[in-house]
């Protein structure tokens, strides 16, 4: 399946039982809500999917399961977040065999690669698999920025097609378009600035709170792209306190709690993460419940 690289693509959480096994039944329930809302793709095994706690075999199982459920309706994209190039290549090739339609790729983990090393990493991955690639550019959390000069070199690889723009600098959308036109499809990767970046020309939104609120997320995207800014703003302003849960180190726990309150997930996480307790849990629950109680009619 070809990827159009546009629209809303949820960075799906991985659903667990209370004994930390993958809960495929609950994962399927959430998938149905995402598809019914009209998302344009699904991203497996990212940061929000607790990739660092998943075995590679579990990631492959999730790809196969998701493809079975999706049945060709939208592309399924696997996240690559590995410390070594050989490991990244091996996982990319496994994902291709399992039926992944594309890859979202972080720079090397745990080592801060320089310009030459970062470019070589992506070029090697592009040469090793025919799958289209979205570069995940998140220097805030992962300390490596894929710069415009790096993208100039990566543009030679035709399978490097999209960017998850998570620098948190909305101006970077304009910089990319000024430098490269529409060579790379641009996705906002930070929920709290998604509408702003869509208005500046981003093609899509790799979203987090969509896991709990899929219809509202898709509505903001569609209305913004249709130029119905006032209508989109009404939803976006309601959504912002919830979207801010996406920019915290505990975004996994916060978003999973939101999924549970919305009835399409659970708060179970895999260690070393722990479910929320005490004042923090009550504070986050209030934000979520206030949002649900004032949920706009679409």
N, C-alpha and C positions, 0 to 999 in steps of 0.2 A: 504494500500500500504506500503510495506517494504521500508525503506530508506537505500540506499547504502552508504550514507555519503561520497560522493566524488564529485569533480567537482566544478563548479561555482554556488553559491546560492546567488542571489541578495537580499540585505536587501531593500525591495521595499519602495519607498516613497508613502505616501498617497496623492492622487490627490484631490485638493479642487477647488471649484468654487470661484469666487471673494467674495461671501458672506459666505464662510467657510463651505459649505456643501460638502460632499464627491462627487467627480466627477467620477462616475463609468464609464462613456463613455471614458474619458481620461485614467483612470486606465486600462481599457480593451485594449486600443490602445498600451499602454506601455507593457502590458502583452504579446501581440502578438509579439512585437519586441524581448522580452526576450526569448520566446519560439522558435521563428524562429532562434535566434542566437545559440540555443543549450544549454541553462542553465540546471542545474541538479536538481534544487529545487527552491522554492520561500519562502521567509521569510516575514511574515506579522507583522505589528505593533511593529517594533523595534524603536530604537532611531531615525533612519532616517525616519521612518514612523510616527513620531510625536506622539508616543504612549501616552505620558503624557497628550496630549490634546484630546485624543479619549475616548469616552464612551465605556464601555465594550460591549454594544450592537452594537456599530459601528465596533468594532474589530470582533465580531461574524459575522456581515453582510459581512465584507470583506473576511473572511474565506469562507463563503458559496458562495459568488460571484466568488472568485478565483477558488474554486473547480469546479464550473459550467463551467468556461472558460477553465480550464486545462483539464478536462475530463480524469483524470488518467494518463496524460503524465508524470508529475513530482510530487513529494511530495510537500505538502503545510504545512509550519511550522509556528506555532503561537508563538510570543514572550510573555513571562511572566515576567513582571517587576512591582512587587507589593510590598507594604510596609509591609504587614502582611502575615503570612503563610496561614491563613484561606482564605484570599482573593486570594492568588496565587493558592491554591487548587481548589477553586470554579471556577476560570477562566479557569484553566487547564481542569476541567471536562466539562465546557461549550464548550470549544474548541473541545474536543473529540466528543461531541454530534453533533457539527456543521460540523464535517468531517475533522478536522485537522489531519495530518498524524504524526506530531511530535511537540515538544516544544523546543524553545530556551529560556533558563531560566537564568535571572540575579539573583545574591544574593539579599537579602532583601534591599529595597530602603529606603533611608533617615536615616537608623540606621546602624552603622558600627558593624555588628555582628562579634563575635570572632570565633575561630576555631570550637568549639563545636556547636555553634549556626548556623554557616554556613553549616556545615555538616548535622546537624539535619534538617535544612530547605530543603536541596536537598533530603535527605532520605525520608522525609515526603511527598514531592511532588512525588517522584518515587513510593511510596507505594499507593498514592491516584489515580494514573492514569496509565494505561498500555502503554501510548504513549512513544516512545523513546525520550530521552532528550539530547539536546546539552547544555552544561554548557557554559555560556557566561562569560569569565574570563577577566575583564577589570578594573584593579585596578587604572588605570590612571584617568579615568572619574568617576568611581563609588566607589572608595576608599576601596574596599574589594578585596583582592587577594585570589583566590582559589589556595592554595599551593599544592605542590606535596604530602605532608603528608595528606592533605585533600582528594586529589584524591585517595590515597591509601585506605582510608576508603570508599569512594564513589564507588570504583571498585567492591564492593560486590553487588551493585544494577545493575542488568543486563540491565535495561532500560536506565541507564546513559551511553550513547554510544559515545558521541562526545564532542569536546571542540572548542569553538570559541576563539582562542588564540589572545587576544588583550592586552597583557602585554607590547607590543612594544619592547620586548627583543627577538630577533631571536633565541638566545641560548635556549630559553625555549622549542622550538620544539625538540631539541636534548635531553634536560633534560627529557622531557616526554617520548621520545622513549627509552632512556637508562633505565629509571625506570620501564616503563610499557609495553615496546614492542609496539604491535599494539592493545592493549586493548581498547584504546580510539582513535577514528578517529579525526585528528587534522585539523582545518581550520584556515587559517590566517584571522584575522578580521581587519587588518589595511592595506589599499590599498597600501601605500608607501613601504611596505616591503613584498608584496605578492610573488613576484617572488623569492626573497631570501628564504622565508620560504618553498615554493614549492620545491625548489632545495634541501632544508635540510630534506625533507621528509613529509611535510604537505600533507594531502590528498585532501584538497580543499581550497576554497576561499569564505568567506562571504564578498561580494563586495559591494561598494557604488557607484563608478562612473560607474559601469555596468548599472545603471539606465538610463544613457544617452548614454553610449557607450558599448552596450552588445557584439557586434561582436568582438571588439578588446579585451575585457576582456576574453572572451572564447578562443580566439586565443592564448593569452599569456599562459593560463592554458594548453591548449592542446599541444602547441609546447614545453613548459617546460617539461611536463610529458613525451613527446616523445623523450626528449634529444636533441631537436633542439634549443640549447641555443642561438646561434647567431641570428637565425630568431626571437626568442622570445624577445631578447634584443633590437632589432631594434624597435619593437612595444612598448616595455616597456619604453625605453628611450624617445620616443615621448610622451608617456602617462604620464610620471612622473609629469610634471607641473599641469596636470589635477588631478592626483591622490592626490596631496597635498591638494586639496580642501576638502578631506575627514578627515583631522586631524586638523580642526579648530572648535571652538565652534559654528560657523554658518554653519556647513557642510550641514544642511538641506537647508538653503537658497541658498548656493553655488551650490549644486548638482541639486536642482530644477531649478535654472537658466540655468544650463547646459542642463538639459532635455528639457527646453523650446527652447533653441538655436538649439538643435538637432532635434526638431520637434516632440518629443514624451512625452511632459509634459508641465507643466506651473509653473510659479514661485509663485503661490498662496500658502500661508502658513496660519496656524491658530494661532491666538494670544495666548500667548504674543509675538510670533515671528512676525516680520514685514518684508515685502519685502525690498530688498536692495535699497538704494538711493545714489545719489551724487557720490563722488570720489570712494567710496568702490565698488559701482555697476559697474562703468566704469572700474575699475581695474580688477575685476573678469570677466567681460565681455571680456576684452582683452585677458585674459588667455584662456578663453573658445573658443573665435573666432580664436585665433592663432592656437589652437589645431585643430579645425574643418578645418581650411584652409590648414593645413599641414597633414591632416589625411592620414595615410599610406594605400596603396592598399593591401588588404589581398588576 
